Amino acid sequence: MTASHPCFSPDARSTHGRLHLPVAPKANVRSRYGDAMFVAAGRNLLEKAPQTLSPAEALAYAQRVAAGGVELAVVGITGPGDPFATPDLILETLRLVRGAMPGVDLCVTTNGLNVAPYAGELAALNVAHVTILMDGVEPAIVEQLCGWIRPGTRTVPLAEAAALLVESQKAAITALRDAGVTVKVNTTVYPGINHAHVGEVAQCAAALGARIIHVVPFLPPWEGAEPPDAPALPKPDDAVMASARAAAAAHLPVMEAPEHCGQMIVGVMGESCGTGPEAVTPQAGLPVPGGDRPNVAVASSDGFDVNEHLGHARKFLIYGPKQGPVSLLEARPAPAPGTGDDRWEILAQTLRDCRYVLVSSAGGRPREVLAAHGIRVIQTEENIEGLVDVLYGGGKGGKGGKGRGK
């Protein structure tokens, strides 16, 4: 299950690429706390989300990324809504990708609502694994975490809906296990709410047939995000996370991987979405960097992948043409936080020769300021070199995108 998957295997991360496709247009769960993990995993959207690809567009995008030099091993469906709020779209996407790219592993991330009836179809498509976002197995805890839950088309009181979500998640794990599909559980730790409950989640998931668990911290909303529905929570400290992971480890192997695993890796905004995050897609029509903006800025902590939030980055890597091939030119320091719009005005000047800035996520206000200066924000968590190659024309003159990958 894990040897060739970059989420599970540290060795695979150096040789195998991962691409998540934003095909799910509808959310059916909303977080009370507006945390970044919920947003990225499609659990904090309004009921409808426009920033999605059609199944055909998703396939074309995957093929273009692969043609740009990224050695794709895994293609997943993650967000911006929940895949099984619109199962027909997701299954069609999986069929298209499986038919055109038979050698890749397929995976899906979901909260578990409405999954059980489709376990057989997922198995028939040879889906490698399904990640269930499971933060509690007691309805009272789930009720504290969710602003609303929509199991179907009818309105359900939150207490009742929380119980339905818990039962749906249990049914999903059981059905997937019986169909032969590997199940991974992602659990987010909310201090003061479920931090002492993680062991119980792992115990329940293990008994139902899950194979591995990923325990991640609650991430407070980033600057410019939609306000949460409840009082702010802090990020859990290292001691709380160590305790939660130890409790989970008593029942399941605990995955050691980047904390964004299971989030929406690629975000796409249509023309009507103004300065929202964009992705490099076949239909996006993004101009190639050139003229007075020949370069691309990247927020990265390791130099291999786009993996930092715009507001958290301490530096930006600058890529551009240098006597022909596109390469890393330099690193530029990010402006200090805490100065409001001045910070983004300074950043716009720092990146004045860049057409794009690649980030894992970004708030609305900095996107607006940068857009006013002609800099587009692209939200992604792909391998830097492969994505830069695509931006400069699909691998022409670049490094091939065969770096560390995801």
N, C-alpha and C positions, 0 to 999 in steps of 0.2 A: 504493500500500500504506500509506503513512505519513501522508498529509496530514490525515486525519480521526481518526487514532488517538492518544489522549492518551498512550500509552506512547512513541510514536515522535516525535510532533510537539509541541514546546513551545507553538506557537500553539494547537493543539487542546486543550491542557490547560485553557485559559481558557474553552472553549466546549463541550467534549464530556465527558460523564460516563462513568465506568467502574464496572462491578459484577462482582465475582468470586463465583461460587456454590460453596459447599462441598458437593459432591455425592458425592465419591469416598470411600467408607468404608474402603478397605483400602490399606495401605502395602506396598510391595514392596522398598524400600531403606531402610536405616538408616545414618545418619552415625556415625562413630566419635567425632566431636568435639562432638556436641550443639549445633552452632551454630544461631543464631537463624534464618539463612536456610533451613537444612534443616527446622527446625520449621515455619516459616511456609509453606514450599512442600510440606509433606506428606512430607518425606523422613526424618523422625526420629521417626516414630510407631511404636508397637508394631504387630503385624500387623493388628489390628482397631482401628478408631477409631469411636466411637459418634456423634460430633458432626457429623452430616451431615443434609442435607435429601433427601427423596425428589424425583424429577423433578417431580412435580406441585407439591410445596411450593416447589421452587426457582423454578418459573414464577410461582407466586402471589407470592412474595417480590419477584421482578424487577418484576412488574406493580405491586405496591404501592409500591416505591421510585420507579418512573416516575410513578405517580399522585401521589406526594408532591412532585413538582416537579423532580426530577432529570432532566436531559436526557440520557438514556442513549444513548451511541453505541456502547459496547462491552460485551458480556456474555461473561465467560470462565468456564471451569471450572478451578479451581485448588484442590486439596486438599479435605479434610485429608490424604487418602491420594493415591495416584497414579490418575488417571482410567482408565488402561488396565489396572489390576488388576481393574477391574469395568467392562469396556467397554460392556455393554448398558445400564447405568444412565446412563452419560455420553452415549451416543448418543441415548437416549430424551429426556434433558434438552435436548440440542441440537435435536432435532426439535420438541419442544414450544415452545422459545423461538423457533426460526426460524418456526414456524407462527403464533405469536401476535405476534411482534415482528419482522416481515420487514425492517425498516429498520436494525436494529442489526448491527454486526459481531460475529461469534462468534470466540472464540479458546480455546485449550486449552494448559495447561502440563503437561508430563510429563517423566519421566526417559527415555522412549523405549522401555522394555520393552513388547513386544506391540503396538506402534503400527503397524508396516508393514502388517499385514493389513487395517487399517481406513482406510488412506489414501484409498481410493476413496469410502468413505462420508462421510468428512470433506469431501472435495471436493464431493460431491453436495449436502451441506448448506450449501455455500458458506461454509465456515469460512475466515475471513480469514487467520489464521496460527496456527501451532503453535510453541510455545516448547519446545525440548529442553534440559533441564538436563544439561549436558555438562562435566564437570570434568577429564576426562582421556581421551586416546585410546590410552594404554598401560595394559594390564590391571594391571601392577604398581603404577602410581600409583593407579588406581581402588581396588585392593585396600587400599591404605593409608588411603583416605578412608572406606571403608564398613565398618560393623560386621557387616552381613549384607546379602545380596541374594537375593531370592526370585523367580527368573524364572517359576516356575509353582507347582504344588502340591507338587512333590517337593523335598527338601532337596538342595542342591548345595554342594559345597565352595567356600569364598569365592574361591579363585584361579580356579576354573572359572567361577563365577558372574560374576566381574569381567570375564572375557573375553567371556562371553555378553552382558553389559550393553553393552560397547563395540561389539560387532558389531550388537546390536539398535539402538543409537543410529544407527550408520551406515546400517543398512537403513531405519530410519524416515526419516531425512533424504532418502535416495534415493527412497523410495516417495512421500513427500509432494511432493518436487520433481516427480516424474513425473506426479503427479496434479494438479499445478497449484496446490498449497497453499504459501504462503510459509512459510519456516522461519526462525525466530530461535533463536539459541543463547544460553543464559545460562551463564556460567562463573564460578564462585566461586574466588577466589584464596586458597589456604592457604599461608601463609609456611613455607618449608622443605620443602614437599611438591610443590606444582604451580605455584609462582609463576614458575618458569622454563619451564614447559610450555605456557603459555597461547597462545603463538604457534603451537605445533604443533597445538593444538586448533583454533584459527582457520583454519589452513591446511587441515587435514583437512575441517572443516565447509564451507569455501568450495568445495573440490574436489567435495564431494558435492552441493552445491546450496543451502546456507544463504545467506541474503541479508544478515544483520546479526548482530552479536554484542553482548551486554551483559556487561561484565566488572565484577564486584562483589566487595567484600572479604568474607572470612570474618568473621562476627560471633560473638564468644564467647557462650556461653549466658548468658541474662539471669538475674538473681537469682531463685532459687526454681525454676529449670528442672531437669529430670531430669539427674543427673550424666552426663557423657560417658563413653564406653567407653575413652578413651585420655587420656594426659596433656594438659593444657590447652594450647591454642595462643593466641598473641596475635593481635589484629587486625593485618593488614598495614599498614605505614606508607605515607605518601603516595608516597615514592620507589618502593616496591615496586609500588604500584598504577599509577603512571605508567609504569613499565617494562613491566608486563603489558599495559596498554592499548595502548602503542606497538607491542608485539610483535603484538598482535591486529590493529591497524590496518594492518599490512603486508599483510593478507590479506582483511579484511572491514571494512565500515563499523562503527565502534564506536558503539553507542547511547549517547546522553547523555539520561538519564532518572532519575527517582527510583530509588534503589537497591532499593526493595521490589518493582519490577516483576517479575512472575512468582511472587510469593509469594501465599499464601492471604490474600485481602483481607478475607473475611468469615468469622468463626468462630462456630459455633453449638454450644451445650451443651444437652443435655437436662436434665430435672429431676433425673436421677440423678447429674449431674455436679457438684452442689453449687455451689461458688463459682467454677467455671470461667468463662472468657470467654463472653459471650453476644452474639448479634446481634439486631437488630430484625427479626423474621420474622413472617409472618402467623400462625403458630401459637404464638408465644412468650407471648402474653398479658401483656405487660409493662404495668404500670400507668402511666398518664400522670402525670408529675411534678405534685405539688400538696401541699396541706396545709402541714406544716412542712418539706417538701422540694420546693419548687417549681422548683428549678433543675437544670441539667445542667452538669457540668464536662467540659472538653475539653483533651486534650493535643495541642497543635499548634505547630509551629515557624513556620508561615507565616500562620496565621489563616484559611486556606481549607479545609484538609483535616485530618482526624485522622491524624497521621503520626508521633507520638512514643510510645516505650515509656514505660510508667508510671514506671519507675525512672530514666529519662533526662530526664524533663520538668523544666524549671526553673520553669515557671509553668503555671497552668491557666486557660483562658478559661472564664468563667462565663456561661451563657446562661439566660434565664428571662423570664417575662412582665414587661413594664414598661408599665403603663397600657394594657394590652391585648395588642399584638403581642409575640411572643417575639423577643428581640434579645440582643445581646452587652451584658452588664451591666458587667463588669470583668474584670481579670486578677488572679489571686492567686498569690503566690510559693509554690513547692513547698518542702517541708522539705529541709534539707541531707542528703546521703547519708552513710552510714557509722554510723548509730545503731541499726541492727537494727530490731526491732519498734517501737521508740519513733518511728521515722520514720513508720511507717504509722499509728500512733495519732495523731500530730500531723496527718498528712494528713487523717485521718477528721474531726478537729475543724475543720480548715481548710475542708473540704467538707461540713460538717454540715447545710447547707441544700440539699444536692444529692442527688437520688435515684439518678443514674447518673454514672459517669465514663467517657468515651469515650477509648480509647487504641488504639494500633496493636498492642500486646501487653503482657503483664503476667505476673509470676511468681505462683506459687501462694500463697506466704505473704502478700504484700500483698493479694491478692484475699480471702483468709480474714479478715484483720483488717478490711478495709473492709466486707465482708459482715456481720461481727459488729456493725458500727455502722449497718447498714441501707443501705449504698451498694453498688450493683451495678456491676461492671466489664463494659463492653461492648467487645469487641475488634473493630475494623473499621479501614478506611482509606478511608472514603468522604468526600465533600464534607460539611463541617460543617453548613451551613444546611439541605441536603436531609435529612440524617439527623435533625437536631434537629426539623425539621418533622414527620417521621414519628413521633418519640417523643411529640410534643405532639398527635398525632391526625391525621397524614397530610397536613400542609400547611395546616391551618386556622390562620390568624393568623400564619403564619411568613413568611419572606422568599422562599420559593419554591425554595430550593436550587439556584439557577442561578449559583453562583459559579464558582470556578476548576475544581472537579471533577477527575476522574481520567480 
